[in-house]
Amino acid sequence: MTKHSATSNFGRKLAQVVLGLTALVTLTLCAFALPPIHSGPHHVPIGVTGPPQFTEAFQEKLDRHAWEVRQYETSAAVKSAVESRDIDGGLAFTAQGVDVCTATAGGPSVTGAITELGNRVAAEQGARAAVHDLVPFTEDDPRGAGIAAALLPMIFGGMFPTLFLNAIFPGHRGLRTRLSGALLFSLLTGAVVAAFLQFVTQSVDGDYGLTALGLVLGLTALSTTLIGLQACLGVAGLALGGALVMLLGNPLSGLASGPHWLPSGWSTLGQLLPPGAAGSLLRANAFFDGQGGVLPALVLTVWVVAGVFLILVADRQGRIKPSHAAGGRYVPVQP
């Protein structure tokens, strides 16, 4: 190879790295800045019940981009729908005024918006709004600070096995050991995090086993996906997994506000990524007895299967081997 061609290859590689980093920063900026700017209720499902003259007038004034109204026969039906997570809240028009049903544990921001909506409607009718928080946070953590703070430890908890296990058990020979270590780590860490949230901070009060099982699934999805990407693509796979989990999954998870507080497209993407699905499953198990947890559990299962599949592919093809020339680092070998 001539000196000119070597310089040309070096310049091309440098340009690719710079462009890739610029694209990554741009993607991060969009993920962190755009959703909060456009945050607010987006197609929030709410229920209404009461005399037709009140419910019809109420629906005519609503912003259809913010609210998705569902009609119910009785107040009890609205309350049941809120508790089963079919809707995020509801309004029942009665002779005494307006009963506002909310579930703060399902999303504090959405609850605040529904409460404000109920108060405004009641004031327009010269009536009074009575707010019923059917699924609140716990008395020891009424603002849900523990749940909101759990996201970053969960993300880092999913990334740690990839980083540390790869350093301790490197290469193709250590791949199955890394997978076993990630599964054991997820099992133990999920149980510990659930115990911390339930018995130390008392941020959740649901069934401990169910909450722990959901956390184990979420951590397993994170760790196996990252290990699989790293095994198949090397450093590029680890960077891709980190971008999916940290740069996109973190701001789009909706764990603190509830997914309906983000713009529809961003919210959908966030719920399809491991952090968002893990957060939704944690909320469902911790406060709603598992109601609404089937879809996020399915999403996480798909990520686990995909991660294990990538690991098995890398293991079968032997795509990771030591590169002593690279100072002991491990790089992918093309088949």
N, C-alpha and C positions, 0 to 999 in steps of 0.2 A: 504494500500500500504506500503510495507516494505521500509526501508531506502535505501536498495540496488537498488530496482526498481525505486525509486524516483530519485536517483543519475543517474541511467542509462537513464531515460527519459530526465533529464536535459542535460546530455552529448549529447544525440541524437539531441535534439532541438538546442543546441549550434552549433553542427556540421552542421546542416542544414542551420542555419543562416549564418555561416561563408562561407559555400560553395555557398550559394545564393548571398552573397555580392561579393565574388570573381568572380562569373559568371557575375554579373552586371558590375563590374569594367572592366572585359575583354571585354564585349560587348561595353561599352562606349569607351574603347581604340580603338577597331576596327572601330567603327562608326566615331570617330573624326580623327584617324590617317590614316587609309587605303585609304579612298576616296581622300584626298588631295595629298597623295603620288602618286596616279595613276590618278590624274586629267589631263585634256586635252580634245581635241575634241574626242567624242565617237559617231560614227554613226550620225554625224550632217547632217541634210538634207540641201543640197544646190542645186541651179538650175544653169544650163548652157545653153547658146544659142549662135549661131554664125555658121560660116562655119564648115562643118564636119571635115575638116583636123585639125582645131584648137581644137574643142571640144573633138574629139576622142583621140588626142595626150595628151590633158590635163587629161582625165579620166584614161589613161593608167599609168600615173605617180602618181596617187593619192593613198594614203593609204586607203584601203577599210575598215579598222577598224575605221578610223577617220571620213571618209566622206561618205555620201550616196547621190549620184548624181542623179538628175532628169533633164531630157531634156525638154526644152521649145522652142517654135517656134520663139518668139520675145523677145526683151528686155522689152517691156511693160508687157508681160506675167510673166517674172521673177519678175519685180517690184510688180506686183499685188499679186503674190504668197508670197512675203516677207511681204507685208502689211497685208495679210490675215492670216499670220502665218503658211502657208503650208510648208514653208521652212525658215531656219534661215538666209539665205543670198544667193547671186548668182553672177555669172560672165557672162558678155555679151562680146563676142569677136567681135570687130568692126574693120573697116578699120583704125580708129584712135588709136586703142589700146584696153585696157580692161576696161570695166565699172564694178566696184565692188559695188554691192548693199548690204547694211547691215541694221540691226535694233538694235542699241545699247540698246534700252529699253527692247529688248527681251533677252538680255544676253551679258553683256560687254565683258566677256572673249571669248565667241564664236565670237563676232564681231571682236575682235583683231586678232584672228586666221584666220578668213576669209580675213581680210584686208592684213595680212601678206602673205597669200596664193596668193591673187590677185597681190600684188606687185612682188612676186617672179616669177609668171608666165609671167607677163608683161616684167620683166627684161630679162627673157630667150628669149623672142621674140624680144627684142630690142625695145619694145613699152613702153607706159606709162599707168599707172593705174590711173583711175579717180574714187575716192571713193564717193559714194552717201549714206549717212546715212538717210534712208527713215523714220525710226521711232526712233528719238533720245530721250534722256531724256529732261526735260524742261530746259530752259535757266537759271532759278534760281537754278537748281540742276543738272548740266550737267553730273555729275558722278553717279547720282542715289543713293547718300548717304542716303537720306530719306527712300527710299524703302528698302535698305539693313538693315537699322537700325530699321525698323518696325517689323521685325520678332520676336525678343525677347519680346517686349511689347505685341505682339499678343499671344505668348505662355503663358506668365504670366497672360495675361488677360483671357485666357481660364482656367487657374488653380485657379485663385483667387476665383471664385464663389464656387468651391468645398471646399476650405479650410475655407473661412469665413462663407459661408451659413451653412455649416455643424456645425460649432461652435455655430452659433446663433440659428439655427433651427435644432437641432439634432434629431436623432432617426427616427423611422418609421413615427411618426406623422408629422415630419417636411419635409418628403421627397418631397411631392408635392409642398410645399412652396419653397424648394430648387430648384426644376425644374422651377417653375414660376420665381423665382429670377434670375436664370441663363439666361432664355430667355429675360427677361427685361434688364438685364445687357448687354447681347450681342447686343441687339437692340440699346441701348443708346451708348455703347462704340464703336460699329461699325460706328455709325454716327459721333461721336466725332473724332475718329482716321482719318476717311476720310476727315473731315473738316480740321484737323490739317495738313495732308499731302497736301491738295489742296490749302488751303487759308493761312496757316501760313508759312510752309517751301516751298510751291509751288513746291513740288516734283512730282506731277501728274497734268495733265491738261485734263483728260477725263471727262466724264459725272459724276457729283458728286453722283447722285442717284444710278447709276450703281456700282460705286466704293464702296459706303457705303453698298449697298446690298450684295456685295461679302464679305466684311469684316464681316458683321453680320452673314452670313452663316458660315464663317470660325470660328468665335468665338463661335457660337452655337455648331458646331461640336466638338470643343475642350471641352467646358464646359459640354455638355450633356454626352459625352463619359466618362469623368472623374467622374462625379457624378454617372453615371450608374455603373461603375466599383466599385466605393467605396461603393455604396449601396448594391451590390451583394456580394462583396468579402472583404469589410472592408478595413483595412490598406493594405492588400496585393493588393487589387484592385487599391487603390490610388498609390501604388508603381509601379504597372504594367502600369497604365496610365501615370504616370510621366516618366517612362522609354521610352514608346512609343513616347511621345510628346517631351520631352526635350533631352533625350540621343540619340534617333534615329532620330526623326523628325527634330530637329534643324540642325545638321550637314549635313543631307541628303536633306534638302529642296531645295537647289540650288537657293535660292532667289537672292543672290548677284551675282552669276556667270552664272546662267542659268542651267537647268537640264542636258543638253547635255555635260556639262563640267565634270560631274562625270562619273565614270565607269558605264556601262549599267545596271548591276544588282542593284547596289546601287542607281542609279538614279531612276529606276523603283520603288524600295521600297520607296524611299523618296517621290515620287509623289503620292503614295497610302496612305501615312500618312497625317493627318490633316495639319501640318505646310507646307509641300510641296505643297499640293493641294491648300491651302489658299493663299500661295505665288504666285502660277501660276495663280490663278483666279484674284488676285490683279493686277498682271502685265497685264493680258489680258484686264481687265476692264479699267485700268488706262491709257493704251497707245494704245490698239488695238480695241477699241470700242466693246469689248466683244469677238472678234475673238479668237478662241482657248480656250474659257472658258467653253465649255460644259462639257468636261471630268472632269476637276477639280471640277466643280460644282456638277457633279454626284457623284464623290468620297466623297465630303463633305456631300452630302445628305445621302449617305449610312451610314456615321459615325453618323449623327444626328439620323437617324432611329434606328441604333443599340444602341445608348446611351439611347434614349427614351424607347426602348424595354426593356433594362436592368432595367431601373427605374420602368417601369410598372410591371415587374416581381417581383422586390423587394417589390414594394408597395402591390401587390396582395398577396404575400406569407407572408408578414410581417416579412421579414428576418432580419430587424434591430430593436433592442430594447435596452433599457439602461442596462448597467451592472454596478450597484452601487458598486459591489465588486471591479471593475476595476477603481475606482476613478472617476466615472462619464463618462468614455469613452464609446463608442458605438461599439459593436462587432457584427459580423454576427451570426445569430442563424440558425443552420442547420434545414431544414424542416423535 
